[in-house]
Amino acid sequence: MKKALSSWILVAALASAAGIGTNAAGPANDRVFRSSVELVALNVIVTDARQHFVRNLQERDFVVLEDGVQQDISFFAGGQLPLDLILLIDTSSSMGITRPIVQKAASGFLRVLRPEDRGAVLGFTRGVRVLQDLTNDVPALRGAVARAGAYGETSLYTALFITLRQFGKPVQHANQARRQAIVGLTDGEENTSGISYDDLLDEARCHGVAIYAIMLQSDELQQREQIEGRLRPARRAMKELARETGALAYFPKIAADLSGVYETIAAELTNQYSIAYTPRAATRNRALRQVSIRVSSQPALLTRTRINYVSSGPSLKMALVR
């Protein structure tokens, strides 16, 4: 069990960066400090008014604010950091009908991985099962996707919480700097978790990991939402969780739309900026800090990243050792 838990990361999306040095020469992975520091890691998406990704921006183009106070950028990388991508797949019994389409779409999504990237595949019902630990072996990852079954109930919040607790940890050396993204797929509502959504959200705020959520929408669920005039709790929760962590939530109406959703997420993962800063108002006390970022050189551009974090959270302490 210990080995299985140690292989986790979830939906998501976003990423953790370390190995930082201000205005240092050479590749991002060569930037180091001699001592331990506390950093806040951000994965940033920049688009224009037509939602086209904007590439080739430099560190000097960005302004980072924490609680309205400008911060000094300690680390900047324009998408070249390696990626750890975790596919979390709902393997509850309700996924049986759509299983072949889900497997095909998820397998195709793995094309986003470059030689320096790694992936993992996990399935969840009441618990979580590691179908393939982190590896750069794409055929092995596709084999794991093919083994994702369909049985049991859905404990979405528990699965996400366990993944964040076990794998939303910073790297310990500069040459290990990586992005992490969690992409989770489910077709059902939360129905068996022992973890509340508030507990899950609090945990997510302690980590620099973006959570991309995909929830297939059944006809029955859509009808219930129309009658009630509001989103169902799990759907509303996934929208908020994605927004809080700098990612997006998707609600395809049919399984055939999954390939397009995965392609959209893949495009985001290949067009991210990795930025980190050392908070000016560092504190030992646990507090919720608000984060915002803008492109000062082109104010019309749109940015998206995590909107807050819990100070003194475990993933913010990054030991950078020469």
N, C-alpha and C positions, 0 to 999 in steps of 0.2 A: 504493500500500500504506500509506503514512504516513497519508493522509487516512482510509483505512478503519479503521486501528487507533485513530485518535484519536476514534472515535465509540463507544467501548465502555463498558459496565457489565455486570454479570452477574446470574444468578438473583436472589436475592436478594433482599428483600427487602429491607435496613435502611437505612441512611441516614447522611448526613454533614451536620452542622450547623455553621454559622459565623455571624459577625455577632453577637457576644455582648456583653452589658453587664449587670452585676448590678443588679437592682431598677430598671432604667431605665424611663422612661415611654414610652408609645407602642407601636406594633406591633413584633414581634420583629425584622423586617427593618430597623428604624430604629436598632437598638442597635449602637453602634460603639465601637471603641477607637482610640487614636491610634498604637499601636505593635503590633509583632508579638508574639504570645503562643503558647504551646503548650496546646492544648485536647484533651480526650478527649470525643468525641461519642458519645452513646448514643441509640438509639431504644428506647422503653420501651412495652411492652404491659402493661396492668393489667386483671385480671379478678377476679371474685368466685368463690366456691366452686362456682357453677354454670357457670363459664366465660363469663359475660356480661361484656362490656367495661364498664369503669368510666370514666365521663367526668367532666369538670368538676373534676378535682383541680387544686390550685394548687402552685406551687413549694415553699411551706412544708410541704406534705404529704409530700415525698420526702426520704429520707436516702440519700446515695451513699457507698459505702465502697470504698476501694482498698487492697488488702492489709490489710483490717480497720480502716483509719484513715478517719474521716469526712472528706469533702471538701466544700469550699464550692462550691455551684452557681453557675456564671457565666452560664449561659444556660438559658432555659426557654421552651418553646412547646408549646401544647396541640393540636397537629395542624394548625395553620394554615400551616406552611411548605409551599412548592411541592414537588412530587415529580417526580423523574426515574425513570421506570420502564423497565427493560430486560427485554425478553422474549428469552430464549435458547432456541432450538428445535433439537432434534436433527433433522438432515435426512439421517441415514444411511439406507441402503437398507431397514433393518428397519422404518422408520416408514411404508413405503409403504401397507400395509393400513389403518392407522389415520389416514392423512393427512387425509381429509375431516373426521373427528370432531375431530382435533387443531386443525385450522384454525378450525373453527366455535367451539370452546371458547376458544381464544386470542383470536379476534376479539371475542367477547363480553366477555372480561376487560377489554378496553380501555375499557369503559364507566366504569371506576373513575377515569379521568383527568378532572380539572377543567380549565377554561380556562387556568389558570396553570401546569398540569403539562405535562410533556413525556414522550414515550415513544420507544423505539427498538426495532427488531426485528433480531435476529441469528440466523443459522443456523450450525450447526457439524457437521462430519464429522471429517476429519483436521485441518482448519484451520477458521477462522472467517470468515464472510462477513457484512458489514453489508448487510442487506436494506433498512433504512431508518434513517438517522441520527436523532438526537434532534430531535423536532418536536412541536408541539401540534396538528398536522394529523391528526386521528383517521382520516379516510378513507384518507390515505396510509399510515398504520400498518396498517390492515386490508388494504390492497392488498399490503403487504410480507408479511404473514402468508399471504396467498393464494399468494404466489410461493415459499414455502418448499417445496423439492422433497424428494426421497428417493433418496439415492445415497451410496455410500461406507461408511466404517467410523466408529467412535465414539471420539473423543479428548476425553472429558469433562474430565479434569483439566487438560489443556492449554488448552482453551477457557476455563475458569474462571480459570486463572492469567493468561492474556494479558489478559482483561477487567479483572481486578483491577489488574494492573500498569499498564495504560494509562489506566484511568478511575476508579480508586479514589483520586482526588486531591481535596484540599480546594479550596473556592472561595477566591478571593483578596480579595474585598471583602464588606463586610457586606450590601450590597444584593443579593448573589448567593446568600445562604443558601438551601440546598435540601436536601431529603431525597433519598436515592438507594436504589433497591430493585432487586434482581436476582432474576428468577424464571426458573429453568431447567427445561426438560422433556426427558426422555430415556426411551427404552424399553429401552435395552441396557446391558450392563456395559461398564466401561472396558476397552478392548482395544488401543489404539494410541498412547497418550500417551507422550511423552518426558519428561514431568514426573511426579514421584512424588507420592503423596498428602501425604507429610510436607512437601514443598516448597510444595504448594498451601495446606495448613493454615497454615504459617508466613507465607505471603503474606497470607492472609485476616486473620491477627492484626495485621497492620500497617495495616489499613484499617478505617474505620468503616462498612462496607457489610454489610448482612444478606443472606444467600444462602438463598432459598427453593428447595428442590429438589423436583421432582416426577419420580418414576420409575415408569413403567407396569410392572406385573408380569405377565410371560407365565406360562402354565401350566407351561412347561418350567422356568423359573427357580424358581417356587414348589416344584415337585417336587424340584429339586436341593437347595433349602434344607431341605426336610423330611427328605431322606435324610441330609444332612450334619449336621443339627441346629444350624445356625447361619446367620446372614445372610451373603450373598455379600459379598465385600470392597467393591465399589462402593456397595452399598446401605448397608452399615455406615458407610462413609466419608461419604456424604451426610447421614446422620442426625447424625453428629458435627459435620460442617461447619456444618449449620444451627444446631445447638445452640450451638456456639461463637460464632456471629455473631448470636445473638438471634432467629433465625428458626425455621422448622419444616420438616421433610421429610415428604412425602406419598407413599404407595405404592398408588395405585388399582389394583384388579385388572382393571378393564376401562376402555377409552377413554371409554365413555359417562359415567364418573364424573368426568371432567375438569372439566366445567362447575361441579360442586359444589366441587371443590378450588379452582378459580380464584375462586369466590365467597367462599370462606373466607379466602383470602389478601387479596382486595379489602377485606373487612371489617377485617382487621388494619391494612392500610395507611391506612384512614380513621379509625383509632382509636389512633393512636400519640402518645406524648408525646416531644418532642425535648428532650434535656437535655445540657449539656456542662459540664465543670469543668476547672480548671487544677490538675494534680497538685501536692499539697503536697510530695511527695518527688521533685521533678523531677530528672532525671539525664541526662547525655549518653551514658551507657552503655546498651547494648541489653539489656533485661531483660523477662521476662514478668511482667505485673502482673495480679492478680486483681481483678475488679470485681463488686460486688453492689449492689443497690438495693432499698429497701423503702418502703412507705407507712407512715410513723410514726403518722399520725393514725388509720389503720385497719389494724392489724397483721394482720388475717385476710385481707386482699387479697393476691392473687398477682401477682408481677411477673416479666417476662422481658425480658432485654436481653443484649448480648454479655457473655460471662463473663470475658474477659480481653483484653489487648492487649499488643503489643510496644512498650515505650517507645522513643522516638526513631524510631518508624516514620514513613514519609513522609507519611501522611495526618493525622498528629497536629499537624503544623506548619501553623497557619492564620494568615496575615497579614491582620489586620483594619485597614483603612486608612480614615480619615475622608475 
